Amino acid sequence: MNYIIIVQKYKTKVSKIGGNMQGLITENIANLYRIKSNNKTYEANARGKLKKEEITPVVGDKVEIEILDEENKKAVINEIMPRTTYVKRPKISNITQIILVVSSKNPKPDLLLLDKQLAFAEYLGIKPIIVLNKIDLDKKEELKEIEEIYKKIGYKVIKTIAKQNEGIKKLKEDLKGNINAFSGNSGVGKSTLINSIFQNSMTQEGEISQRNKKGKNTTTSIKLYEIDKDTYIADTPGFSTFDISEIEYKNLEKYFIEFREEIEKCEFVGCTHIKEEKCGIKEAVKNGKIDEARYQRFCKIYEELKEKDKYKY
């Protein structure tokens, strides 16, 4: 698997522009785009000028289209509207919310991955929500401790038992008005969560379920599924683990949100918060304001990014 604070609610409004229409790209198969516009779905290719300008439409793009054949729902993409967010791998734009799924067992919580995902979400400007799944298996109350840590930082945390539909109603409420992507290790219950959300839309639910059962990691197609008005779930193969090397290691501190107030207390400009004395971050860890285990994961991610930076060019 390879698998994102300005949060903008995504509205799929449709309007006419000089006889053309605006719509949302919901799927791309071999450069043939499916576009939702005015409750209709059109198939379209990109106008040649976009190729000359080296602009490639991606799923999630708001686009201006020209209708070529209304009866057969054929169109052409004339223009791509400005993107609010863009993820390079897999290529998708305008995601406004990412659901980070952690399970209590099978697999056990991977907090290093979670902190990488949170940092990347902050970097991209995508609102994260943490879902703690399989809480019925949490005999040692590890998830309770995780919930307390991340709620204290300021993140929204939702607890679920996907197989029993517990917590699904709350999660579905929080998805409204967003283009949502789900991320997490294999086995944490992403597919079950998504299928539970679609329980009242059996055609779509069944389609996602079958895609998941047939080895989603080998699939390259990205698709948006509408679950409510202006509310989508992105089916994004390869979105569970990702390369966060776009983040400069020197800037990692900015994306651990509980560090922000403490950075000002560092004595030295350019403090790495690892080896220096009189460091505001390290002092906050010592005083219990910053969770020590999360700080240690920051140090690990910092060193990983620093090592990768050596081989960038």
C-alpha positions in Angstrom: 0.0 0.0 0.0 1.1 3.5 -0.7 -1.3 5.8 0.4 -3.6 13.9 3.2 -5.2 24.2 8.4 -7.4 25.4 5.8 -10.4 23.2 5.5 -12.9 24.1 2.9 -16.3 22.4 2.6 -16.7 21.1 -0.9 -19.9 22.0 -2.7 -20.8 20.4 -6.0 -22.7 23.3 -7.3 -23.5 23.3 -10.9 -23.5 26.4 -13.0 -23.4 27.5 -16.6 -20.3 29.3 -17.8 -20.7 30.7 -21.3 -22.9 27.7 -22.3 -20.6 25.2 -20.5 -21.2 23.3 -17.3 -19.3 22.8 -14.1 -18.9 19.3 -12.6 -16.9 17.0 -10.4 -14.6 14.3 -11.7 -15.6 11.1 -9.8 -13.6 8.5 -11.7 -10.7 8.2 -14.2 -10.2 5.1 -16.3 -7.5 5.3 -18.9 -7.9 9.1 -19.3 -11.6 8.8 -19.8 -13.2 10.8 -17.0 -16.6 10.4 -15.4 -18.0 13.7 -14.3 -21.0 14.4 -12.1 -22.9 17.6 -13.2 -26.5 18.5 -12.4 -27.3 15.0 -11.1 -26.1 13.5 -14.4 -22.9 11.6 -15.2 -21.0 12.4 -18.3 -18.0 10.8 -19.9 -15.3 13.1 -21.1 -11.8 13.4 -22.4 -9.6 16.4 -21.7 -9.3 19.2 -24.2 -6.1 19.1 -26.2 -5.0 22.5 -24.8 -4.8 21.0 -21.3 -2.3 18.4 -22.6 -0.2 21.2 -24.2 -0.2 23.1 -20.9 0.7 19.8 -19.2 -2.3 19.9 -16.9 -3.8 16.5 -16.2 -7.2 16.3 -14.6 -7.5 14.0 -11.6 -10.3 12.5 -9.5 -11.7 15.2 -7.2 -11.1 18.1 -9.7 -13.9 20.6 -10.3 -13.9 21.2 -14.0 -15.7 23.1 -16.7 -17.1 20.9 -19.4 -18.6 21.4 -22.8 -21.5 19.0 -23.6 -20.9 17.3 -27.0 -23.8 14.8 -26.9 -26.5 15.2 -24.3 -28.3 12.1 -25.2 -25.3 9.8 -24.8 -23.8 12.0 -22.0 -20.5 12.8 -23.8 -18.5 15.9 -23.0 -15.0 17.4 -23.1 -13.1 19.0 -20.2 -12.2 22.6 -21.1 -10.8 23.8 -17.8 -9.7 22.7 -14.3 -10.8 24.9 -11.4 -8.2 25.8 -8.8 -7.5 22.9 -6.3 -7.7 23.4 -2.6 -5.5 20.3 -1.9 -3.6 17.8 -4.1 -2.2 14.4 -3.2 0.5 13.1 -5.6 0.3 9.4 -4.8 -2.4 8.4 -5.5 -3.3 11.4 -7.6 -6.5 13.0 -6.2 -7.5 16.6 -5.5 -9.8 18.5 -3.2 -9.9 16.0 -0.3 -11.1 17.9 2.7 -11.0 15.2 5.3 -9.0 12.1 6.0 -10.2 9.3 8.3 -7.3 7.7 10.0 -8.3 4.2 11.3 -6.5 2.4 14.1 -7.6 -1.0 15.5 -7.0 -2.4 19.0 -5.9 -5.8 17.6 -5.2 -7.6 14.3 -3.2 -5.4 13.7 -2.2 -3.7 16.9 -2.1 0.1 17.0 0.7 1.5 14.8 1.1 5.0 16.3 4.2 5.8 14.3 2.2 5.4 11.1 -0.7 7.5 12.7 1.7 10.3 13.6 3.1 10.3 10.1 -0.4 10.5 8.7 -1.4 13.3 11.0 1.8 15.3 10.1 1.1 14.8 6.4 -2.6 15.8 6.8 -1.4 19.0 8.5 1.1 19.6 5.8 -1.5 19.2 3.0 -4.2 21.2 4.8 -6.6 18.3 5.2 -8.6 17.9 8.4 -7.9 14.5 10.1 -10.3 12.5 12.2 -9.0 9.5 14.2 -11.2 6.4 14.3 -10.4 3.8 16.9 -12.0 0.6 15.6 -12.5 -2.9 17.2 -12.9 -1.3 20.7 -14.6 -4.5 21.8 -11.2 -6.2 21.6 -9.5 -3.6 23.7 -9.1 -5.7 26.9 -6.0 -3.7 28.0 -7.7 -0.3 27.4 -4.9 0.7 25.1 -7.3 2.6 22.9 -8.6 4.5 25.8 -5.1 5.8 26.5 -4.7 6.6 22.8 -8.0 8.5 22.8 -6.9 10.6 25.7 -3.6 11.5 24.2 -5.0 12.7 20.8 -8.0 14.4 22.2 -5.7 16.4 24.5 -3.8 17.5 21.4 -7.0 18.7 19.8 -7.9 15.9 17.4 -11.4 14.5 17.0 -11.5 10.8 18.0 -14.4 8.5 17.2 -14.7 4.9 18.7 -16.3 2.2 16.6 -17.1 -1.5 16.3 -17.6 -1.6 12.5 -18.9 -5.1 12.4 -21.7 -4.2 14.8 -22.4 -0.7 13.3 -21.4 0.9 16.6 -20.3 4.5 16.2 -21.2 4.5 12.4 -24.0 7.0 12.8 -21.6 9.5 14.5 -18.9 8.9 11.9 -21.4 9.4 9.0 -22.4 12.7 10.5 -18.8 13.9 10.6 -18.3 12.9 6.9 -21.1 15.3 5.7 -20.1 18.1 3.3 -16.6 16.7 2.7 -14.6 14.6 0.2 -13.3 11.9 2.6 -10.5 9.5 2.3 -9.9 6.5 4.6 -6.4 5.5 5.7 -4.9 2.9 7.9 -3.0 -0.4 8.0 -4.4 -3.5 6.3 -6.8 -5.2 8.6 -7.9 -2.3 10.7 -11.4 -2.4 9.3 -11.5 0.4 6.7 -13.6 -1.8 4.3 -16.0 -2.8 7.0 -16.4 0.8 8.1 -17.1 2.0 4.5 -19.5 -0.9 3.9 -21.4 0.0 7.1 -21.7 3.6 6.0 -23.2 2.4 2.7 -25.7 0.0 4.2 -28.6 2.0 2.9 -27.1 2.2 -0.6 -26.7 -1.5 -1.4 -25.6 -1.1 -5.0 -22.7 1.2 -4.1 -21.9 -0.8 -0.9 -21.7 -4.0 -2.8 -19.4 -2.5 -5.4 -17.0 -1.3 -2.9 -17.2 -4.5 -1.0 -16.4 -6.6 -4.0 -13.5 -4.3 -5.0 -12.0 -4.7 -1.5 -12.4 -8.5 -1.5 -10.6 -8.9 -4.9 -7.3 -7.5 -3.7 -7.7 -3.7 -3.5 -3.9 -3.2 -3.4 -3.6 -4.4 -7.0 -6.2 -1.9 -8.2 -5.2 1.4 -9.6 -8.6 3.0 -10.2 -9.6 5.8 -7.9 -13.3 6.6 -7.5 -15.6 9.0 -5.5 -18.7 7.5 -4.1 -21.5 9.8 -3.1 -23.1 9.0 0.2 -25.1 12.2 0.7 -25.5 15.6 -0.8 -22.0 17.1 -1.4 -20.5 14.2 0.6 -18.2 11.6 -0.9 -15.9 8.8 0.1 -12.8 8.4 -2.0 -12.0 4.7 -2.8 -8.2 5.2 -3.0 -6.1 2.1 -3.5 -2.6 2.7 -2.0 -3.7 5.4 0.5 -2.9 3.6 3.7 0.8 4.1 3.9 2.6 6.8 2.1 5.9 8.6 1.5 5.9 11.8 3.5 9.3 12.9 2.2 7.6 16.0 0.7 7.9 17.4 4.2 11.2 19.1 4.9 12.7 17.5 8.0 13.5 21.0 9.3 9.8 21.9 9.1 8.4 18.7 10.7 7.9 20.6 14.0 5.2 22.7 12.3 3.0 19.6 11.7 3.0 18.4 15.3 0.4 20.8 16.4 1.0 20.6 20.1 4.6 21.8 19.5 3.6 25.2 18.2 3.3 27.1 21.4 6.4 25.5 22.9 8.7 26.2 20.0 8.8 29.9 21.0 10.5 28.9 24.2 13.5 27.4 22.5 16.6 29.4 23.2 18.3 28.7 19.9 16.9 29.6 16.4 16.7 26.5 14.3 16.5 24.2 17.3 15.9 20.6 16.2 14.4 19.7 19.6 16.5 16.6 19.7 20.1 17.3 20.9 19.9 21.0 22.1 19.6 22.1 25.7 17.1 24.8 26.8 14.6 23.5 24.2 11.0 24.4 24.7 9.7 21.1 23.3 11.9 19.0 25.5 11.0 21.1 28.6 7.3 20.5 27.7 7.9 16.8 27.5 9.6 16.9 30.9 6.6 18.8 32.4 4.1 16.4 30.9 2.6 19.0 28.5 3.7 16.9 25.5 3.3 13.2 25.5 6.8 11.6 25.7 6.0 8.6 23.4 4.7 11.0 20.7 7.8 13.1 21.1 10.0 10.0 20.6 8.1 9.3 17.4 8.7 12.8 16.3 12.4 12.2 16.7 12.2 9.0 14.7 10.3 10.6 11.8 12.7 13.6 11.9 15.7 11.3 11.5 13.9 9.3 8.7 13.2 12.5 6.8 16.7 13.8 7.3 18.2 10.5 6.0 16.0 10.6 2.9 16.9 14.2 2.3 20.5 13.1 1.7 19.5 11.1 -1.4 17.0 13.5 -2.8 19.1 14.8 -5.6 
